[in-house]
Amino acid sequence: MKNEIGLALRSAREAKGLKKVDVARRLEISPSAISQWESGATTPSFDNLMRVSEFLDVKINLPLLDVDPSTAFDAVGPVAKPRENVRFSKKPSEPTVRTAFAAPEFSSLQGLARDVPVRGIAVGGEDADFQMNGQENDWAVRPPALAGVRGLFALVVSNDSMYPAWRPNATFYINPNRAPQIGDDVVVEMLPDESGEPGKAFLKRLKARTPTKIIVEQFNPPMDLEFDRDTVRLHRVVPWEEALGIS
């Protein structure tokens, strides 16, 4: 089946003169996720599909769906494919009524619900910690102090480059609503190249910022790394004291 959703999103983005990174920043998601949606490698979740279609002024004709919107996509093999009765069209000029979304489960608002997506990662080689491919392959428990945080996601440490602060296979959380400050642990994500391939990512500690550079610290072996500011995106790692509400 042709990638109707990906082609529609790409066409709308290009018509607005936007880059993939512009859409990613507005939606507070990884730029690699936009690339994979447009290429057909993955299909956006219903919530993300609503958000990106609203931002790009693309309307999803929901009345054509014969199922509940939350199940509008069927998982077929390793890639979720859209049903044939999903159609895109330009939004009309007159106001429209948006579909109401169900309120989150009470356990999510309390914390300790297993509802935080663990983004798929792959080892990136000797010079990187991992790659963020934008996919979700597991769910982590929501820390109590992060109850209700929108866009929260988790990652898994893949090596010992930040030992003893972070051990391999440890889970850590990213709050996209908080900007990283000097001294914070961060994930430095390289922006995708022109082909849309996900960039390498590094779990480090933010040491300094200049008008053109991002400087981070690695613990094992000890060294500093520099990145050009316009080639990376920073994600703030939530300290455990903050996640547990004891700081």
C-alpha positions, 0 to 999 in steps of 0.5 A: 500500500502506498504511504498515503499518510506520509505523502500527505504530511510531507506535501503539507509541510513542504507547501508551508516551506517548513523543514522537518526539524521545524515540525519536530520542535513544534510538536516536541518530538524527535526530528527522526520521528517526522522523517520516519512518518513521511517515509512510511517506516512508522505511522504516527499514533492517533494523538500525534496524527491529530497534532501534526495535522492541525499544525500543518492545516491538514484535516483527517476525515474522521467520519469515514472511519468505521472504528473508534478513532483510538483504533484507527490504525491496524498493526500489520507486520513490523510497521503500522499501516493506515486503513484504506478509508483514512482520507486527507483534505485541506481544512475548510475555512469555516470553524470545525469541531475537534474530537474530544479525547478521553481524560487520562487514567487516574493512576497516571495523574497519581504517578506509578502508572506504566504509561511512559513510552520507552523510545527505541534505541540502537547502539550507535557505535564506538563514538556514540551512545545510541541512536533515537529512532522515534519508535516505542518498544516498551513502557516504563513506570511514571515517577510520582513527581512527573504525574501529568507531565505531557510528552514524558518519555524514557530511554535506556543507558546502552553503555558505561560512558557515564559510569558511575553516574549512570550504569548500563541498562538503567532507565532514565526520563526525559521531560521535553518541557524543561530546558537543560541548564549547565550541570544537567545530564542531557541527551545530545541528539544529532539532527537527521541528515538529508536522507532522514536517517536518525542522528547519533545520540550521546548521554553526557553532562552539559558543561558549557554553551557558547554562541556556536558550540555545545560542550558536554562532559563524559565520565568514562573515559573522562573527556569533553565533547563539542558540538555545533549548536545548529546541528544538535537538539538537547534533551534534559534528563530528569534527576532521580531526586526530581522524579521522586519529588524529594528535591 
